[in-house]
Amino acid sequence: MNIIAWRHFLRARLFRLLRRPHDAIAEYRLALAADRGFARAAHALAYLLADENRPGEAIQALRDAVRLEPANAAAWFNLGFLLHEREHQIDAAVPAFREAVRLDPKLDRAWYGLGLAHAALGDHAEAAKAFERVATLEPMNGHAWYQLGMSYHRLDNADKVKGVVEHLNCFERRLARQLIHDTGRGDLAHLVADLKA
């Protein structure tokens, strides 16, 4: 245990509480300078850099975090998220999401990110598998069901789209209506005909 590194780490946390992000970033960097193997500080630094809209630096800090602590599923998920959502490096995001779900198969948000990345790459079969996993883990996640329905639509699987619409219609009727619209399934419009705009 490196006392100097921990002192800087705790000061960084205090600065975060005081809403002084620039001071917190400086303290996290000092913690890492004192202990290059301080994975927790690298992950916290990455989170704060991302929050400050500095995705390039955050990605580098996350790469350091997963190098230092390769079994940290949350860090792998955060890396995938930043690569996909902030930097649009979708090809690079897929392996990060895959590692996150390998380490923690119940990490639903990583499965969702993996599905979105595969969908963006046009690999709708893999996207559907990922969204199916999210739907199993979080059966009331309407957005996952919507994305699953869109993946089935892109795979020309009309029966599965219908099943998703019927399921969504039980608890997320507006998303069911949106899915009907986005898939051009006018034959299912009667299910949501009573919804007002």
Contacts in CASP RR format, 6 or more apart in sequence:
PFRMAT RR
TARGET T0000
AUTHOR 0000-0000-0000
METHOD contacts of the structure
MODEL  1
MNIIAWRHFLRARLFRLLRRPHDAIAEYRLALAADRGFARAAHALAYLLA
DENRPGEAIQALRDAVRLEPANAAAWFNLGFLLHEREHQIDAAVPAFREA
VRLDPKLDRAWYGLGLAHAALGDHAEAAKAFERVATLEPMNGHAWYQLGM
SYHRLDNADKVKGVVEHLNCFERRLARQLIHDTGRGDLAHLVADLKA
2 34 0 8 1.000
2 35 0 8 1.000
2 38 0 8 1.000
4 34 0 8 1.000
4 35 0 8 1.000
5 31 0 8 1.000
5 32 0 8 1.000
5 34 0 8 1.000
5 35 0 8 1.000
5 38 0 8 1.000
5 41 0 8 1.000
6 31 0 8 1.000
8 27 0 8 1.000
8 28 0 8 1.000
8 30 0 8 1.000
8 31 0 8 1.000
8 34 0 8 1.000
8 41 0 8 1.000
9 27 0 8 1.000
9 28 0 8 1.000
9 31 0 8 1.000
9 38 0 8 1.000
9 40 0 8 1.000
9 41 0 8 1.000
9 44 0 8 1.000
11 27 0 8 1.000
12 23 0 8 1.000
12 24 0 8 1.000
12 25 0 8 1.000
12 26 0 8 1.000
12 27 0 8 1.000
12 28 0 8 1.000
12 31 0 8 1.000
12 41 0 8 1.000
12 44 0 8 1.000
12 45 0 8 1.000
12 48 0 8 1.000
13 24 0 8 1.000
13 44 0 8 1.000
15 21 0 8 1.000
15 23 0 8 1.000
15 24 0 8 1.000
15 27 0 8 1.000
16 24 0 8 1.000
16 48 0 8 1.000
21 48 0 8 1.000
21 51 0 8 1.000
21 52 0 8 1.000
24 48 0 8 1.000
25 45 0 8 1.000
25 48 0 8 1.000
25 49 0 8 1.000
25 52 0 8 1.000
28 41 0 8 1.000
28 44 0 8 1.000
28 45 0 8 1.000
28 48 0 8 1.000
29 45 0 8 1.000
31 38 0 8 1.000
31 41 0 8 1.000
32 38 0 8 1.000
32 41 0 8 1.000
32 42 0 8 1.000
32 45 0 8 1.000
32 64 0 8 1.000
35 41 0 8 1.000
37 68 0 8 1.000
38 68 0 8 1.000
39 64 0 8 1.000
39 65 0 8 1.000
39 68 0 8 1.000
39 69 0 8 1.000
39 72 0 8 1.000
39 75 0 8 1.000
40 69 0 8 1.000
42 61 0 8 1.000
42 62 0 8 1.000
42 64 0 8 1.000
42 65 0 8 1.000
42 68 0 8 1.000
43 61 0 8 1.000
43 62 0 8 1.000
43 65 0 8 1.000
43 69 0 8 1.000
43 72 0 8 1.000
43 74 0 8 1.000
43 75 0 8 1.000
43 78 0 8 1.000
45 61 0 8 1.000
46 58 0 8 1.000
46 59 0 8 1.000
46 61 0 8 1.000
46 62 0 8 1.000
46 64 0 8 1.000
46 65 0 8 1.000
46 75 0 8 1.000
46 78 0 8 1.000
47 58 0 8 1.000
47 78 0 8 1.000
49 55 0 8 1.000
49 56 0 8 1.000
49 57 0 8 1.000
49 58 0 8 1.000
49 61 0 8 1.000
50 58 0 8 1.000
50 78 0 8 1.000
50 82 0 8 1.000
50 86 0 8 1.000
55 82 0 8 1.000
55 86 0 8 1.000
55 87 0 8 1.000
56 82 0 8 1.000
56 86 0 8 1.000
56 87 0 8 1.000
58 82 0 8 1.000
58 86 0 8 1.000
59 79 0 8 1.000
59 82 0 8 1.000
59 83 0 8 1.000
59 87 0 8 1.000
62 75 0 8 1.000
62 78 0 8 1.000
62 79 0 8 1.000
62 82 0 8 1.000
63 79 0 8 1.000
65 72 0 8 1.000
65 75 0 8 1.000
65 79 0 8 1.000
66 72 0 8 1.000
66 75 0 8 1.000
66 76 0 8 1.000
66 79 0 8 1.000
66 96 0 8 1.000
66 99 0 8 1.000
69 75 0 8 1.000
71 103 0 8 1.000
72 103 0 8 1.000
73 99 0 8 1.000
73 100 0 8 1.000
73 101 0 8 1.000
73 103 0 8 1.000
73 104 0 8 1.000
73 107 0 8 1.000
73 110 0 8 1.000
74 100 0 8 1.000
74 104 0 8 1.000
74 107 0 8 1.000
76 96 0 8 1.000
76 97 0 8 1.000
76 99 0 8 1.000
76 100 0 8 1.000
76 103 0 8 1.000
76 110 0 8 1.000
77 96 0 8 1.000
77 97 0 8 1.000
77 100 0 8 1.000
77 107 0 8 1.000
77 109 0 8 1.000
77 110 0 8 1.000
79 93 0 8 1.000
79 96 0 8 1.000
80 92 0 8 1.000
80 93 0 8 1.000
80 96 0 8 1.000
80 97 0 8 1.000
80 100 0 8 1.000
80 113 0 8 1.000
80 117 0 8 1.000
81 93 0 8 1.000
81 113 0 8 1.000
83 89 0 8 1.000
83 90 0 8 1.000
83 92 0 8 1.000
83 93 0 8 1.000
83 96 0 8 1.000
84 90 0 8 1.000
84 93 0 8 1.000
84 97 0 8 1.000
84 113 0 8 1.000
84 116 0 8 1.000
84 117 0 8 1.000
84 120 0 8 1.000
90 117 0 8 1.000
90 120 0 8 1.000
90 121 0 8 1.000
91 121 0 8 1.000
93 113 0 8 1.000
93 117 0 8 1.000
94 114 0 8 1.000
94 117 0 8 1.000
94 118 0 8 1.000
94 121 0 8 1.000
97 110 0 8 1.000
97 111 0 8 1.000
97 113 0 8 1.000
97 114 0 8 1.000
97 115 0 8 1.000
97 117 0 8 1.000
98 114 0 8 1.000
100 107 0 8 1.000
100 110 0 8 1.000
101 107 0 8 1.000
101 110 0 8 1.000
101 111 0 8 1.000
101 114 0 8 1.000
101 133 0 8 1.000
104 110 0 8 1.000
106 137 0 8 1.000
108 133 0 8 1.000
108 134 0 8 1.000
108 137 0 8 1.000
108 138 0 8 1.000
108 141 0 8 1.000
108 144 0 8 1.000
111 130 0 8 1.000
111 131 0 8 1.000
111 133 0 8 1.000
111 134 0 8 1.000
111 137 0 8 1.000
112 130 0 8 1.000
112 131 0 8 1.000
112 134 0 8 1.000
112 141 0 8 1.000
112 143 0 8 1.000
112 144 0 8 1.000
112 147 0 8 1.000
113 130 0 8 1.000
114 126 0 8 1.000
114 130 0 8 1.000
115 126 0 8 1.000
115 127 0 8 1.000
115 130 0 8 1.000
115 131 0 8 1.000
115 134 0 8 1.000
115 147 0 8 1.000
115 151 0 8 1.000
116 127 0 8 1.000
116 147 0 8 1.000
118 124 0 8 1.000
118 126 0 8 1.000
118 127 0 8 1.000
118 130 0 8 1.000
119 127 0 8 1.000
119 147 0 8 1.000
119 150 0 8 1.000
119 151 0 8 1.000
119 154 0 8 1.000
122 154 0 8 1.000
124 151 0 8 1.000
124 154 0 8 1.000
124 155 0 8 1.000
125 151 0 8 1.000
125 155 0 8 1.000
127 147 0 8 1.000
127 151 0 8 1.000
128 148 0 8 1.000
128 151 0 8 1.000
128 152 0 8 1.000
128 155 0 8 1.000
131 144 0 8 1.000
131 145 0 8 1.000
131 147 0 8 1.000
131 148 0 8 1.000
131 149 0 8 1.000
131 151 0 8 1.000
132 148 0 8 1.000
134 141 0 8 1.000
134 144 0 8 1.000
134 148 0 8 1.000
135 141 0 8 1.000
135 144 0 8 1.000
135 145 0 8 1.000
135 148 0 8 1.000
138 144 0 8 1.000
140 171 0 8 1.000
142 168 0 8 1.000
142 171 0 8 1.000
142 172 0 8 1.000
142 175 0 8 1.000
143 175 0 8 1.000
145 164 0 8 1.000
145 167 0 8 1.000
145 168 0 8 1.000
145 172 0 8 1.000
145 175 0 8 1.000
146 164 0 8 1.000
146 168 0 8 1.000
146 172 0 8 1.000
146 175 0 8 1.000
146 178 0 8 1.000
146 179 0 8 1.000
148 164 0 8 1.000
149 160 0 8 1.000
149 161 0 8 1.000
149 164 0 8 1.000
149 165 0 8 1.000
149 179 0 8 1.000
149 183 0 8 1.000
150 179 0 8 1.000
150 182 0 8 1.000
150 183 0 8 1.000
152 160 0 8 1.000
152 161 0 8 1.000
152 164 0 8 1.000
153 161 0 8 1.000
153 182 0 8 1.000
153 183 0 8 1.000
158 185 0 8 1.000
161 179 0 8 1.000
161 183 0 8 1.000
161 185 0 8 1.000
162 185 0 8 1.000
162 188 0 8 1.000
164 179 0 8 1.000
165 176 0 8 1.000
165 179 0 8 1.000
165 180 0 8 1.000
165 185 0 8 1.000
165 188 0 8 1.000
165 191 0 8 1.000
166 191 0 8 1.000
168 175 0 8 1.000
168 176 0 8 1.000
168 179 0 8 1.000
169 176 0 8 1.000
169 191 0 8 1.000
169 192 0 8 1.000
173 192 0 8 1.000
173 195 0 8 1.000
174 195 0 8 1.000
176 191 0 8 1.000
176 192 0 8 1.000
177 192 0 8 1.000
177 195 0 8 1.000
179 185 0 8 1.000
180 186 0 8 1.000
180 188 0 8 1.000
180 189 0 8 1.000
180 191 0 8 1.000
180 192 0 8 1.000
END
